Amino acid sequence: MIATNVLELIGNTPMVDVSRLSPNPRVRIIAKLESQNPFGSVKDRIAKQMILQAELDGTLMPGQTIIEPSSGNTGIALAAIAQSKGHPIKILMPTSVSVERRQMLEVFGAEVIFTPGEEGSNGAVKRAMALAAEHPEWCFLYQYGNENNPRAHYTGTGPEILRDCPEITHFVAGLGTSGTLMGTGTFLKEHKPTVKVIAIEPPLGEKVEGLRNLDEGYVPPLFDAWHGQQLLDRKRVVRPRESIEWTRRLVAECGIFAGISSGAALAGAAKVASEIEQGVIVFIVCDGGWKYLSTGAYTDDLDAAEAKAETIIYF
Ligand SMILES: Cc1ncc(COP(=O)(O)O)c(C=O)c1O
Protein backbone atom coordinates (compact mmCIF):
# COMPACT_ATOMS: atom_id res chain seq x y z
CA MET A 1 0.00 0.00 0.00
CA ILE A 2 1.23 3.50 -0.83
CA ALA A 3 -0.44 6.19 1.26
CA THR A 4 -1.19 9.50 -0.39
CA ASN A 5 0.00 11.37 2.68
CA VAL A 6 1.36 10.58 6.12
CA LEU A 7 -1.93 11.29 7.93
CA GLU A 8 -3.36 8.18 6.32
CA LEU A 9 -0.79 6.12 8.22
CA ILE A 10 -2.22 7.11 11.61
CA GLY A 11 -4.08 4.32 13.42
CA ASN A 12 -4.47 0.64 12.59
CA THR A 13 -1.58 -0.05 14.93
CA PRO A 14 -0.40 -3.62 15.50
CA MET A 15 -1.08 -5.73 18.59
CA VAL A 16 1.41 -8.17 20.04
CA ASP A 17 1.14 -10.93 22.64
CA VAL A 18 3.39 -10.33 25.65
CA SER A 19 1.86 -13.09 27.79
CA ARG A 20 5.30 -14.30 28.82
CA LEU A 21 5.17 -11.34 31.24
CA SER A 22 1.85 -12.48 32.71
CA PRO A 23 2.07 -13.69 36.32
CA ASN A 24 -0.96 -15.93 35.65
CA PRO A 25 -0.70 -18.65 32.96
CA ARG A 26 -4.47 -18.47 32.41
CA VAL A 27 -4.36 -14.74 31.59
CA ARG A 28 -3.03 -13.43 28.29
CA ILE A 29 -1.62 -9.92 28.06
CA ILE A 30 -1.69 -8.11 24.71
CA ALA A 31 0.05 -4.81 23.89
CA LYS A 32 -1.40 -2.35 21.36
CA LEU A 33 1.56 -0.52 19.87
CA GLU A 34 0.51 3.10 19.51
CA SER A 35 4.22 3.84 19.30
CA GLN A 36 3.97 2.73 15.65
CA ASN A 37 2.04 5.86 14.65
CA PRO A 38 4.00 8.13 12.26
CA PHE A 39 4.74 10.89 14.80
CA GLY A 40 5.43 8.31 17.47
CA SER A 41 2.48 8.14 19.84
CA VAL A 42 -1.19 7.51 20.54
CA LYS A 43 -1.66 11.29 20.27
CA ASP A 44 -1.33 11.21 16.49
CA ARG A 45 -4.93 10.02 16.45
CA ILE A 46 -6.38 12.92 18.40
CA ALA A 47 -4.19 15.56 16.76
CA LYS A 48 -5.43 14.49 13.34
CA GLN A 49 -9.06 14.34 14.44
CA MET A 50 -8.96 17.70 16.27
CA ILE A 51 -7.27 19.56 13.40
CA LEU A 52 -9.36 18.05 10.59
CA GLN A 53 -12.58 18.66 12.50
CA ALA A 54 -11.61 22.25 13.37
CA GLU A 55 -10.91 22.87 9.68
CA LEU A 56 -14.28 21.41 8.76
CA ASP A 57 -16.30 23.38 11.28
CA GLY A 58 -14.45 26.62 10.54
CA THR A 59 -12.78 27.12 13.94
CA LEU A 60 -9.40 26.69 12.21
CA MET A 61 -8.94 28.83 9.12
CA PRO A 62 -6.04 28.63 6.62
CA GLY A 63 -2.86 30.06 8.14
CA GLN A 64 -4.44 30.52 11.58
CA THR A 65 -2.20 30.04 14.63
CA ILE A 66 -2.83 27.09 16.95
CA ILE A 67 -2.09 27.19 20.69
CA GLU A 68 -2.06 24.14 22.99
CA PRO A 69 -0.64 23.04 26.36
CA SER A 70 1.18 19.71 26.14
CA SER A 71 3.97 17.97 27.97
CA GLY A 72 4.95 16.30 24.75
CA ASN A 73 3.09 13.83 22.63
CA THR A 74 0.04 15.89 21.71
CA GLY A 75 2.24 18.90 21.01
CA ILE A 76 4.55 16.86 18.78
CA ALA A 77 1.69 15.37 16.75
CA LEU A 78 -0.15 18.70 16.46
CA ALA A 79 3.04 20.48 15.43
CA ALA A 80 3.82 17.89 12.75
CA ILE A 81 0.36 18.19 11.22
CA ALA A 82 0.12 21.97 11.69
CA GLN A 83 3.48 22.53 9.99
CA SER A 84 2.50 20.41 6.99
CA LYS A 85 -0.75 22.37 6.68
CA GLY A 86 0.82 25.81 7.10
CA HIS A 87 -0.48 26.67 10.57
CA PRO A 88 1.96 28.35 12.98
CA ILE A 89 1.74 26.62 16.38
CA LYS A 90 2.60 27.59 19.97
CA ILE A 91 3.02 24.82 22.55
CA LEU A 92 2.93 25.60 26.28
CA MET A 93 5.18 23.12 28.06
CA PRO A 94 6.60 22.83 31.61
CA THR A 95 10.38 23.44 31.79
CA SER A 96 11.05 20.08 33.34
CA VAL A 97 10.12 17.77 30.47
CA SER A 98 12.78 15.61 28.85
CA VAL A 99 15.01 17.44 26.37
CA GLU A 100 14.00 15.18 23.48
CA ARG A 101 10.44 16.49 23.65
CA ARG A 102 11.58 20.05 23.17
CA GLN A 103 13.83 18.95 20.33
CA MET A 104 11.00 17.12 18.58
CA LEU A 105 8.80 20.21 18.82
CA GLU A 106 11.60 22.23 17.25
CA VAL A 107 11.94 19.69 14.43
CA PHE A 108 8.27 20.16 13.68
CA GLY A 109 8.55 23.93 13.71
CA ALA A 110 6.59 24.73 16.89
CA GLU A 111 7.25 27.74 19.08
CA VAL A 112 7.73 26.42 22.61
CA ILE A 113 6.57 28.63 25.51
CA PHE A 114 7.85 27.35 28.83
CA THR A 115 5.84 27.31 32.07
CA PRO A 116 7.27 26.68 35.56
CA GLY A 117 8.33 23.06 35.97
CA GLU A 118 7.02 22.81 39.52
CA GLU A 119 3.50 23.60 38.29
CA GLY A 120 3.55 20.55 36.02
CA SER A 121 1.05 20.13 33.21
CA ASN A 122 -1.64 21.93 35.19
CA GLY A 123 0.48 25.10 35.02
CA ALA A 124 0.79 24.77 31.24
CA VAL A 125 -2.98 24.26 30.91
CA LYS A 126 -3.72 27.39 32.98
CA ARG A 127 -1.28 29.54 31.03
CA ALA A 128 -2.64 28.30 27.70
CA MET A 129 -6.17 29.15 28.80
CA ALA A 130 -5.12 32.66 29.79
CA LEU A 131 -3.24 33.25 26.52
CA ALA A 132 -6.10 31.85 24.44
CA ALA A 133 -8.51 34.24 26.19
CA GLU A 134 -6.20 37.18 25.41
CA HIS A 135 -5.89 36.07 21.76
CA PRO A 136 -9.26 35.06 20.38
CA GLU A 137 -7.68 35.13 16.92
CA TRP A 138 -5.74 31.96 17.78
CA CYS A 139 -7.28 28.49 17.61
CA PHE A 140 -7.25 26.74 20.99
CA LEU A 141 -7.98 23.03 20.46
CA TYR A 142 -7.85 22.19 24.20
CA GLN A 143 -7.30 18.42 24.23
CA TYR A 144 -8.65 18.11 27.80
CA GLY A 145 -12.10 19.26 26.73
CA ASN A 146 -12.22 18.55 22.99
CA GLU A 147 -14.81 15.91 22.05
CA ASN A 148 -12.65 14.89 19.10
CA ASN A 149 -10.07 13.48 21.49
CA PRO A 150 -12.23 10.60 22.83
CA ARG A 151 -14.02 10.49 19.47
CA ALA A 152 -10.76 9.48 17.75
CA HIS A 153 -10.52 6.52 20.13
CA TYR A 154 -14.21 5.69 19.88
CA THR A 155 -13.97 5.44 16.10
CA GLY A 156 -10.38 4.13 15.88
CA THR A 157 -8.68 2.51 18.84
CA GLY A 158 -11.81 0.77 20.18
CA PRO A 159 -12.98 -0.83 16.92
CA GLU A 160 -9.42 -1.89 16.07
CA ILE A 161 -9.03 -3.66 19.41
CA LEU A 162 -12.32 -5.52 19.09
CA ARG A 163 -11.54 -6.46 15.48
CA ASP A 164 -8.06 -7.80 16.27
CA CYS A 165 -8.79 -9.23 19.72
CA PRO A 166 -12.50 -10.10 20.09
CA GLU A 167 -11.64 -12.27 23.09
CA ILE A 168 -10.66 -9.19 25.18
CA THR A 169 -11.92 -9.25 28.81
CA HIS A 170 -10.03 -6.26 30.29
CA PHE A 171 -8.79 -2.94 28.89
CA VAL A 172 -6.01 -1.15 30.76
CA ALA A 173 -4.62 2.31 29.97
CA GLY A 174 -3.06 5.31 31.66
CA LEU A 175 -5.05 8.46 32.25
CA GLY A 176 -3.82 11.87 31.09
CA THR A 177 -6.59 13.76 29.35
CA SER A 178 -8.66 10.56 29.77
CA GLY A 179 -9.41 10.53 26.02
CA THR A 180 -7.99 7.03 25.44
CA LEU A 181 -9.94 5.47 28.30
CA MET A 182 -13.20 7.35 27.66
CA GLY A 183 -13.34 6.77 23.89
CA THR A 184 -11.97 3.22 23.75
CA GLY A 185 -13.71 2.14 26.96
CA THR A 186 -17.11 3.46 25.83
CA PHE A 187 -16.83 1.68 22.49
CA LEU A 188 -15.75 -1.60 24.05
CA LYS A 189 -18.51 -1.59 26.65
CA GLU A 190 -21.17 -0.75 24.07
CA HIS A 191 -20.11 -3.70 21.94
CA LYS A 192 -19.01 -6.14 24.63
CA PRO A 193 -20.54 -5.08 27.97
CA THR A 194 -18.55 -7.66 29.98
CA VAL A 195 -15.24 -5.89 29.24
CA LYS A 196 -13.75 -4.26 32.34
CA VAL A 197 -12.07 -0.85 31.92
CA ILE A 198 -9.19 -0.04 34.27
CA ALA A 199 -7.34 3.28 34.62
CA ILE A 200 -3.73 3.49 35.75
CA GLU A 201 -2.80 6.42 37.97
CA PRO A 202 0.43 7.47 39.67
CA PRO A 203 0.15 7.82 43.47
CA LEU A 204 -0.85 11.28 44.71
CA GLY A 205 2.10 13.64 44.46
CA GLU A 206 4.25 11.24 42.44
CA LYS A 207 4.78 11.32 38.74
CA VAL A 208 4.71 8.83 35.90
CA GLU A 209 5.29 10.10 32.39
CA GLY A 210 2.04 11.09 30.70
CA LEU A 211 -0.27 10.17 33.56
CA ARG A 212 -2.21 12.05 36.22
CA ASN A 213 -3.95 11.22 39.46
CA LEU A 214 -7.53 12.46 39.35
CA ASP A 215 -7.41 13.49 43.00
CA GLU A 216 -4.60 15.94 42.24
CA GLY A 217 -6.92 18.90 41.69
CA TYR A 218 -7.76 18.89 38.01
CA VAL A 219 -10.28 16.51 36.48
CA PRO A 220 -10.31 16.84 32.68
CA PRO A 221 -13.77 18.04 31.51
CA LEU A 222 -13.83 15.07 29.13
CA PHE A 223 -13.78 12.67 32.04
CA ASP A 224 -17.07 14.03 33.37
CA ALA A 225 -18.61 14.58 29.93
CA TRP A 226 -18.03 10.90 29.06
CA HIS A 227 -19.25 9.70 32.49
CA GLY A 228 -15.83 8.53 33.59
CA GLN A 229 -16.92 7.61 37.11
CA GLN A 230 -19.47 5.13 35.75
CA LEU A 231 -17.29 3.93 32.87
CA LEU A 232 -14.23 2.96 34.90
CA ASP A 233 -14.56 -0.35 36.71
CA ARG A 234 -11.60 0.53 38.84
CA LYS A 235 -8.38 2.50 39.15
CA ARG A 236 -5.01 0.98 39.90
CA VAL A 237 -2.21 3.00 41.39
CA VAL A 238 1.26 2.28 39.98
CA ARG A 239 4.41 3.79 41.46
CA PRO A 240 7.17 5.36 39.31
CA ARG A 241 9.61 2.60 40.31
CA GLU A 242 7.24 -0.15 39.13
CA SER A 243 6.66 1.75 35.89
CA ILE A 244 10.39 1.87 35.21
CA GLU A 245 10.84 -1.80 36.16
CA TRP A 246 8.07 -2.97 33.83
CA THR A 247 9.25 -0.67 31.02
CA ARG A 248 12.63 -2.42 31.32
CA ARG A 249 11.04 -5.87 31.33
CA LEU A 250 9.05 -5.00 28.20
CA VAL A 251 12.22 -4.19 26.28
CA ALA A 252 14.42 -6.92 27.81
CA GLU A 253 11.97 -9.81 27.55
CA CYS A 254 9.79 -8.83 24.58
CA GLY A 255 11.97 -6.42 22.59
CA ILE A 256 9.39 -3.64 22.87
CA PHE A 257 11.07 -0.28 23.48
CA ALA A 258 8.32 1.78 25.07
CA GLY A 259 7.85 4.97 27.08
CA ILE A 260 7.40 4.97 30.84
CA SER A 261 3.60 5.21 30.86
CA SER A 262 3.53 1.92 28.96
CA GLY A 263 5.45 0.29 31.80
CA ALA A 264 2.88 1.75 34.18
CA ALA A 265 0.01 0.28 32.15
CA LEU A 266 1.79 -3.08 31.95
CA ALA A 267 2.43 -3.09 35.71
CA GLY A 268 -1.31 -2.48 36.18
CA ALA A 269 -2.16 -5.23 33.71
CA ALA A 270 0.07 -7.66 35.64
CA LYS A 271 -1.69 -6.77 38.90
CA VAL A 272 -5.07 -7.40 37.30
CA ALA A 273 -3.79 -10.69 35.81
CA SER A 274 -2.80 -11.99 39.22
CA GLU A 275 -6.23 -11.20 40.66
CA ILE A 276 -8.48 -12.80 38.05
CA GLU A 277 -9.13 -16.45 37.24
CA GLN A 278 -8.60 -16.16 33.49
CA GLY A 279 -8.90 -13.59 30.73
CA VAL A 280 -7.32 -11.50 28.00
CA ILE A 281 -6.00 -8.09 28.98
CA VAL A 282 -5.24 -5.45 26.36
CA PHE A 283 -3.06 -2.50 27.38
CA ILE A 284 -1.82 0.54 25.47
CA VAL A 285 1.81 1.23 24.61
CA CYS A 286 1.40 5.01 24.23
CA ASP A 287 4.79 5.80 22.77
CA GLY A 288 8.31 4.53 22.15
CA GLY A 289 11.25 4.99 24.48
CA TRP A 290 13.26 7.34 22.29
CA LYS A 291 12.11 10.56 23.92
CA TYR A 292 13.04 9.33 27.39
CA LEU A 293 16.59 8.10 26.77
CA SER A 294 18.14 11.15 28.44
CA THR A 295 16.22 10.43 31.66
CA GLY A 296 18.32 7.33 32.31
CA ALA A 297 15.15 5.29 32.85
CA TYR A 298 16.51 2.38 30.82
CA THR A 299 20.17 2.45 31.69
CA ASP A 300 20.74 4.06 35.10
CA ASP A 301 20.81 2.10 38.31
CA LEU A 302 17.15 1.60 39.31
CA ASP A 303 17.42 3.71 42.49
CA ALA A 304 18.98 6.57 40.52
CA ALA A 305 16.32 6.29 37.80
CA GLU A 306 13.60 6.34 40.44
CA ALA A 307 15.12 9.36 42.16
CA LYS A 308 15.28 11.20 38.85
CA ALA A 309 11.65 10.37 38.20
CA GLU A 310 10.85 12.61 41.14
CA THR A 311 12.48 15.66 39.57
CA ILE A 312 11.97 15.29 35.84
CA ILE A 313 8.51 16.11 34.89
CA TYR A 314 6.74 13.25 33.86
CA PHE A 315 3.58 14.85 32.67
C1 LIG B 1 3.07 9.02 27.21
C2 LIG B 1 1.63 9.15 27.55
N1 LIG B 1 0.99 8.13 28.13
C3 LIG B 1 -0.32 8.22 28.46
C4 LIG B 1 -1.06 9.35 28.23
C5 LIG B 1 -2.53 9.41 28.63
O1 LIG B 1 -3.45 9.34 27.55
P1 LIG B 1 -4.79 10.18 27.55
O2 LIG B 1 -4.44 11.63 27.45
O3 LIG B 1 -5.57 9.71 26.36
O4 LIG B 1 -5.54 9.91 28.84
C6 LIG B 1 -0.42 10.42 27.65
C7 LIG B 1 -1.12 11.67 27.43
O5 LIG B 1 -1.32 12.54 28.20
C8 LIG B 1 0.96 10.32 27.29
O6 LIG B 1 1.61 11.36 26.71
The ligand as a Tripos MOL2 file, in Angstrom:
@<TRIPOS>MOLECULE
LIG
   16    16     1     0     0
SMALL
NO_CHARGES

@<TRIPOS>ATOM
      1 C1          3.0720    9.0180   27.2090 C.3       1 LIG1
      2 C2          1.6260    9.1480   27.5510 C.ar      1 LIG1
      3 N1          0.9920    8.1340   28.1300 N.ar      1 LIG1
      4 C3         -0.3160    8.2210   28.4570 C.ar      1 LIG1
      5 C4         -1.0640    9.3510   28.2340 C.ar      1 LIG1
      6 C5         -2.5260    9.4090   28.6270 C.3       1 LIG1
      7 O1         -3.4500    9.3420   27.5540 O.3       1 LIG1
      8 P1         -4.7920   10.1840   27.5530 P.3       1 LIG1
      9 O2         -4.4390   11.6350   27.4530 O.co2     1 LIG1
     10 O3         -5.5700    9.7100   26.3570 O.co2     1 LIG1
     11 O4         -5.5430    9.9120   28.8380 O.co2     1 LIG1
     12 C6         -0.4160   10.4210   27.6470 C.ar      1 LIG1
     13 C7         -1.1180   11.6690   27.4260 C.2       1 LIG1
     14 O5         -1.3180   12.5360   28.1980 O.2       1 LIG1
     15 C8          0.9550   10.3210   27.2900 C.ar      1 LIG1
     16 O6          1.6120   11.3620   26.7130 O.3       1 LIG1
@<TRIPOS>BOND
     1     1     2 1
     2     2     3 ar
     3     2    15 ar
     4     3     4 ar
     5     4     5 ar
     6     5     6 1
     7     5    12 ar
     8     6     7 1
     9     7     8 1
    10     8     9 2
    11     8    10 1
    12     8    11 1
    13    12    13 1
    14    12    15 ar
    15    13    14 2
    16    15    16 1
@<TRIPOS>SUBSTRUCTURE
     1 LIG1         1 GROUP 0 **** ****
